[in-house]
């Protein structure tokens, strides 16, 4: 079974596809759908380069485009009852090449994602990072959402918990 931190399978689609449809979905369909978003003029994420080589990726999109989050009763139950998600965006995942890990690239991508969403009228941005202090396992797959510390450094506050070691973080713009 692949996890959300498996970029070779996901192609930035895991949060765009309903959970019930994900397991049977071929990888090629994910690639095709990502290509379609780009060809339609949408920018489903930001790419970090070192010279001419892509070394990192950050997904950023309006929350309503991420149906696995926006339509999830699990995420809805985690938010406060009066939480207004109108015009909210989300940064659900990062991919950083192994040789670039630990270089601050997640923080750089997160800052760029904030600017990107702000320029497009976002009211706020959510993220779903791992609280490494509370996590039983800290692996690259578990770090797909970044870390609570990186989000706090960027000015996000903890909105809610998602289980024992993941949080919903919010930056109001």
C-alpha contacts under 8 A as a table, 3 or more apart, distances in Angstrom:
res1	aa1	res2	aa2	distance
2	X	5	X	7.90
2	X	6	X	6.21
2	X	9	X	7.40
3	X	6	X	5.66
3	X	141	X	6.91
4	X	7	X	7.58
4	X	10	X	6.84
4	X	14	X	6.52
4	X	141	X	7.21
4	X	144	X	6.99
5	X	10	X	7.85
5	X	93	X	7.76
5	X	95	X	7.62
5	X	140	X	7.20
5	X	141	X	4.34
5	X	142	X	6.72
5	X	143	X	7.37
5	X	144	X	4.88
6	X	9	X	5.67
6	X	10	X	6.02
6	X	141	X	6.73
7	X	10	X	4.88
7	X	11	X	5.67
7	X	12	X	7.29
7	X	95	X	7.03
8	X	11	X	6.51
9	X	27	X	5.44
9	X	30	X	7.50
10	X	13	X	5.46
10	X	14	X	5.70
10	X	27	X	7.17
10	X	30	X	6.44
11	X	14	X	7.80
11	X	27	X	7.94
11	X	30	X	5.61
11	X	31	X	5.66
11	X	34	X	6.40
12	X	15	X	7.37
12	X	16	X	7.74
12	X	30	X	7.59
12	X	34	X	6.80
12	X	44	X	7.81
12	X	59	X	6.85
13	X	16	X	4.95
13	X	17	X	6.25
13	X	30	X	5.96
13	X	33	X	7.61
13	X	34	X	7.12
14	X	17	X	5.71
14	X	22	X	6.99
14	X	68	X	7.60
15	X	18	X	7.45
15	X	66	X	5.09
15	X	67	X	6.30
15	X	68	X	4.85
15	X	69	X	6.45
15	X	92	X	7.83
16	X	65	X	6.35
16	X	66	X	4.46
16	X	67	X	5.27
16	X	68	X	6.03
17	X	21	X	6.61
17	X	22	X	6.37
17	X	66	X	7.51
17	X	67	X	6.28
17	X	68	X	6.09
18	X	21	X	5.50
18	X	22	X	6.53
18	X	67	X	6.22
18	X	68	X	5.17
19	X	22	X	5.29
19	X	23	X	7.74
19	X	68	X	6.31
20	X	23	X	7.17
21	X	24	X	6.19
21	X	25	X	6.44
22	X	25	X	5.25
25	X	29	X	6.85
25	X	30	X	7.65
26	X	29	X	5.43
26	X	30	X	6.91
27	X	30	X	5.12
27	X	31	X	6.45
28	X	31	X	5.06
28	X	32	X	6.07
29	X	32	X	4.99
29	X	33	X	6.03
30	X	33	X	5.14
30	X	34	X	6.23
31	X	34	X	5.23
31	X	35	X	6.15
32	X	35	X	5.07
32	X	36	X	6.07
33	X	36	X	4.90
33	X	37	X	6.30
34	X	37	X	5.17
34	X	38	X	6.46
34	X	44	X	7.88
35	X	38	X	5.22
35	X	39	X	6.07
36	X	39	X	5.03
36	X	40	X	5.99
37	X	40	X	5.16
37	X	41	X	6.66
37	X	42	X	5.36
37	X	43	X	7.11
37	X	44	X	6.96
38	X	41	X	5.25
38	X	42	X	5.18
38	X	43	X	5.94
38	X	44	X	7.23
39	X	42	X	7.29
43	X	46	X	7.39
43	X	61	X	7.97
44	X	59	X	5.97
44	X	60	X	5.80
44	X	61	X	5.87
45	X	57	X	6.75
45	X	58	X	5.30
45	X	59	X	4.11
45	X	60	X	4.95
45	X	61	X	7.26
46	X	57	X	5.62
46	X	58	X	5.21
46	X	59	X	6.54
46	X	60	X	7.35
46	X	109	X	7.29
46	X	112	X	7.82
46	X	113	X	7.21
47	X	54	X	6.57
47	X	55	X	7.61
47	X	56	X	5.71
47	X	57	X	4.58
47	X	58	X	6.61
47	X	109	X	7.97
48	X	54	X	5.77
48	X	55	X	5.73
48	X	56	X	4.86
48	X	57	X	6.17
48	X	105	X	7.92
48	X	109	X	7.15
49	X	52	X	6.18
49	X	53	X	5.36
49	X	54	X	4.37
49	X	55	X	5.43
49	X	56	X	6.96
50	X	53	X	5.33
50	X	54	X	6.40
50	X	55	X	6.39
55	X	96	X	5.87
55	X	97	X	5.23
55	X	100	X	6.45
56	X	94	X	7.26
56	X	95	X	5.44
56	X	96	X	4.25
56	X	97	X	6.11
56	X	100	X	7.89
56	X	105	X	7.17
56	X	106	X	7.99
56	X	109	X	7.94
57	X	94	X	5.48
57	X	95	X	5.00
57	X	96	X	6.42
57	X	109	X	7.43
58	X	91	X	7.06
58	X	93	X	5.96
58	X	94	X	4.46
58	X	95	X	6.54
58	X	106	X	7.96
58	X	109	X	6.14
58	X	110	X	7.37
58	X	113	X	7.44
59	X	91	X	5.47
59	X	92	X	6.20
59	X	93	X	5.52
59	X	94	X	6.39
60	X	89	X	7.06
60	X	90	X	5.74
60	X	91	X	4.56
60	X	92	X	7.10
60	X	113	X	6.34
60	X	117	X	7.59
61	X	65	X	6.66
61	X	66	X	7.37
61	X	89	X	5.48
61	X	90	X	5.69
61	X	91	X	6.82
61	X	117	X	7.75
62	X	65	X	5.63
62	X	66	X	7.21
62	X	87	X	6.93
62	X	88	X	6.10
62	X	89	X	3.98
62	X	90	X	6.14
62	X	122	X	7.68
63	X	66	X	5.32
63	X	67	X	7.68
63	X	69	X	7.34
63	X	70	X	6.03
63	X	85	X	7.87
63	X	87	X	7.60
63	X	88	X	5.77
63	X	89	X	4.62
63	X	90	X	5.44
64	X	67	X	6.24
64	X	70	X	5.68
64	X	89	X	7.95
65	X	70	X	7.77
66	X	69	X	5.62
66	X	70	X	5.99
67	X	70	X	4.95
67	X	71	X	5.22
67	X	72	X	7.49
68	X	71	X	5.72
68	X	72	X	5.80
69	X	72	X	5.17
69	X	75	X	6.27
70	X	75	X	7.45
70	X	76	X	7.70
71	X	76	X	7.88
72	X	75	X	5.40
72	X	76	X	6.22
73	X	76	X	4.84
73	X	77	X	5.88
74	X	77	X	5.29
74	X	78	X	6.38
75	X	78	X	5.09
75	X	79	X	6.58
75	X	162	X	7.77
76	X	79	X	5.46
77	X	80	X	7.60
78	X	160	X	5.73
78	X	161	X	6.53
78	X	162	X	6.65
78	X	168	X	7.93
79	X	83	X	6.39
79	X	159	X	6.85
79	X	160	X	5.97
80	X	83	X	5.34
80	X	159	X	7.76
80	X	160	X	7.64
85	X	88	X	5.10
86	X	123	X	7.26
87	X	121	X	7.39
87	X	122	X	5.26
87	X	123	X	5.30
87	X	124	X	7.23
88	X	122	X	5.48
88	X	123	X	5.25
88	X	124	X	4.82
88	X	125	X	5.63
88	X	126	X	7.34
89	X	117	X	6.88
89	X	122	X	6.08
89	X	123	X	7.63
89	X	124	X	6.18
89	X	125	X	4.66
89	X	126	X	6.26
90	X	125	X	5.09
90	X	126	X	4.50
90	X	127	X	5.78
91	X	110	X	7.91
91	X	113	X	7.43
91	X	125	X	7.02
91	X	126	X	6.18
91	X	127	X	5.10
91	X	128	X	7.71
91	X	145	X	7.86
92	X	126	X	7.72
92	X	127	X	5.47
92	X	128	X	5.97
92	X	144	X	7.93
92	X	145	X	5.62
93	X	128	X	7.97
93	X	144	X	5.11
93	X	145	X	4.38
93	X	146	X	6.94
94	X	106	X	6.98
94	X	144	X	5.32
94	X	145	X	6.01
94	X	146	X	6.64
95	X	144	X	6.56
96	X	100	X	6.36
96	X	101	X	6.10
96	X	105	X	7.47
96	X	106	X	7.60
97	X	100	X	5.42
97	X	101	X	6.48
98	X	101	X	5.39
100	X	103	X	5.87
100	X	105	X	7.31
101	X	104	X	7.51
101	X	105	X	7.21
102	X	105	X	7.39
104	X	107	X	5.39
104	X	108	X	6.38
105	X	108	X	4.94
105	X	109	X	6.03
106	X	109	X	5.10
106	X	110	X	6.01
106	X	146	X	6.81
106	X	150	X	7.53
107	X	110	X	5.06
107	X	111	X	6.22
107	X	150	X	5.96
107	X	151	X	7.87
107	X	154	X	7.51
108	X	111	X	5.24
108	X	112	X	6.33
109	X	112	X	5.05
109	X	113	X	6.07
110	X	113	X	4.95
110	X	114	X	6.24
110	X	151	X	7.81
110	X	154	X	7.48
111	X	114	X	5.18
111	X	115	X	6.47
111	X	154	X	6.82
112	X	115	X	5.16
112	X	116	X	6.06
113	X	116	X	4.90
113	X	117	X	6.09
114	X	117	X	5.33
114	X	118	X	6.01
114	X	125	X	7.33
115	X	118	X	5.10
115	X	119	X	6.08
116	X	119	X	5.35
116	X	120	X	6.56
117	X	120	X	5.12
117	X	121	X	6.49
117	X	122	X	5.34
117	X	125	X	7.58
118	X	121	X	5.28
118	X	122	X	5.25
118	X	123	X	7.59
118	X	124	X	7.97
118	X	173	X	6.83
119	X	122	X	7.57
122	X	125	X	7.14
122	X	173	X	6.96
123	X	172	X	6.25
123	X	173	X	5.22
124	X	170	X	6.84
124	X	171	X	5.40
124	X	172	X	4.18
124	X	173	X	4.86
125	X	170	X	5.67
125	X	171	X	5.23
125	X	172	X	6.58
125	X	173	X	7.62
126	X	168	X	6.60
126	X	169	X	5.45
126	X	170	X	4.62
126	X	171	X	6.58
127	X	145	X	7.03
127	X	151	X	7.68
127	X	167	X	7.87
127	X	168	X	5.82
127	X	169	X	5.10
127	X	170	X	6.62
128	X	145	X	5.49
128	X	146	X	7.52
128	X	166	X	6.40
128	X	167	X	5.38
128	X	168	X	4.86
128	X	169	X	6.19
129	X	143	X	7.22
129	X	144	X	7.71
129	X	145	X	4.41
129	X	146	X	4.72
129	X	147	X	4.66
129	X	148	X	5.27
129	X	151	X	7.56
129	X	166	X	5.71
129	X	167	X	5.86
129	X	168	X	7.20
129	X	169	X	7.48
130	X	135	X	7.25
130	X	142	X	7.13
130	X	143	X	6.27
130	X	145	X	6.52
130	X	146	X	6.25
130	X	147	X	4.79
130	X	148	X	5.77
130	X	165	X	5.81
130	X	166	X	4.52
130	X	167	X	6.64
131	X	134	X	5.50
131	X	135	X	6.13
131	X	147	X	5.95
131	X	148	X	5.19
131	X	149	X	7.60
131	X	165	X	5.05
131	X	166	X	5.62
131	X	167	X	7.10
132	X	135	X	4.99
132	X	138	X	6.56
132	X	147	X	6.78
132	X	148	X	7.54
132	X	165	X	7.10
133	X	165	X	7.92
134	X	164	X	6.76
134	X	165	X	5.10
135	X	138	X	6.47
135	X	164	X	7.35
135	X	165	X	4.97
137	X	142	X	7.38
138	X	142	X	5.86
138	X	143	X	6.85
139	X	142	X	5.10
139	X	143	X	6.26
140	X	143	X	5.01
140	X	144	X	6.62
141	X	144	X	5.60
142	X	145	X	7.51
143	X	146	X	5.17
143	X	147	X	6.74
146	X	150	X	6.86
146	X	151	X	7.66
147	X	150	X	5.28
147	X	151	X	6.54
148	X	151	X	5.18
148	X	152	X	6.08
148	X	167	X	7.32
148	X	169	X	7.74
149	X	152	X	5.07
149	X	153	X	6.06
150	X	153	X	5.09
150	X	154	X	6.41
151	X	154	X	5.07
151	X	155	X	6.53
151	X	156	X	5.33
151	X	157	X	7.74
151	X	169	X	7.13
152	X	155	X	5.10
152	X	156	X	4.88
152	X	157	X	6.21
153	X	156	X	7.33
155	X	171	X	6.44
156	X	169	X	5.80
156	X	170	X	5.07
156	X	171	X	4.43
156	X	172	X	7.84
157	X	169	X	5.42
157	X	170	X	5.38
157	X	171	X	6.46
158	X	161	X	7.66
158	X	167	X	6.59
158	X	168	X	6.06
158	X	169	X	4.49
158	X	170	X	6.37
159	X	167	X	7.44
159	X	168	X	5.45
159	X	169	X	5.30
159	X	170	X	6.00
160	X	167	X	5.82
160	X	168	X	5.09
160	X	169	X	7.12
161	X	164	X	7.21
161	X	165	X	7.71
161	X	166	X	6.17
161	X	167	X	4.35
161	X	168	X	5.94
162	X	165	X	7.05
162	X	166	X	4.97
162	X	167	X	5.04
162	X	168	X	6.61
163	X	166	X	5.93
163	X	167	X	7.63
